[in-house]
Amino acid sequence: MTVDIVSDLVCPWCWLGKRHWDEARKLTADIKVETTWRPYQLDPTLAREGRPYKDYMREKFSGPEASGRWKAMRDHLEQAGPGVGIDFRFDDITMRPNTLNAHRLMRWAGGQGKTDAMAEALFSAFFQAGRDIGDTDTLIELAAEAGLDRDVSADLLATDRDEKAVWEEELFYRKLGVSGVPTYIFNGRFAVSGAQEPAVLADAIRQAVKEPAETE
């Protein structure tokens, strides 16, 4: 069976969801699953150079109601994170990056079977180390940490290689109706949205095994 995980690298729920997915796979270790990460930009209009994080979040969650909603989400994430080995450090984040290049790295890592390592490197750099994952030099370092060739990654990032492919892939999932991440799509037939608990994701895997995959 196949599972497409639609996510963004600056989405804290996506990192939490990834850790839940890792646990779900342990619960269903007897089932062969081909997992593919798919790109989604929470803010595709963001300038390539990004914006200061505090300014961006202040604008995004302006007003008492929105501010309260963000505080509630942040509190939940900071409480849930340690249970799956994540230490969210929102106060250390300085830049809200454009994630197009990060998604390109994920695409290239996928071609080398290193998607998991690349995702963890990007999530950890942003949410725990407060690094700017829109910065090219930072991305080159993270690519090397994930096992990608440093020089090749640098050469590719210096071009627009696969930018169009990333945009087209994201648009495809938006047209399917994906409007929030993470979203898990099982065998191309049904989706589960949000950072669901491992047991929920494991049940979805077992359900997908019983249904034929969507064919073109």
Salt bridges, closest charged atoms under 4 A:
ASP4 OD1 - ARG38 NE 2.82
ASP8 OD1 - HIS103 NE2 3.00
ASP22 OD2 - LYS18 NZ 2.94
GLU23 OE2 - LYS26 NZ 3.18
ASP55 OD1 - ARG58 NH1 3.03
GLU59 OE1 - ARG51 NH1 3.25
ASP75 OD2 - LYS71 NZ 2.90
GLU78 OE2 - ARG74 NE 3.14
ASP87 OD2 - ARG89 NE 2.75
ASP91 OD1 - ARG74 NH2 2.75
ASP116 OD1 - LYS18 NZ 2.72
GLU120 OE2 - LYS18 NZ 2.97
GLU120 OE1 - ARG19 NH2 2.94
GLU141 OE1 - ARG131 NH2 2.73
GLU145 OE2 - ARG131 NH1 3.74
ASP162 OD2 - ARG107 NE 3.79
ASP162 OD2 - ARG161 NE 3.95
GLU163 OE2 - ARG48 NH2 3.17
GLU163 OE2 - ARG104 NH2 3.98
GLU168 OE2 - LYS164 NZ 3.94
GLU169 OE2 - ARG38 NH1 2.65
GLU169 OE1 - ARG107 NH1 3.06
GLU170 OE2 - ARG174 NH2 2.93
ASP203 OD1 - ARG206 NH1 3.04
GLU211 OE1 - ARG189 NE 3.64
GLU214 OE1 - ARG189 NH1 3.43
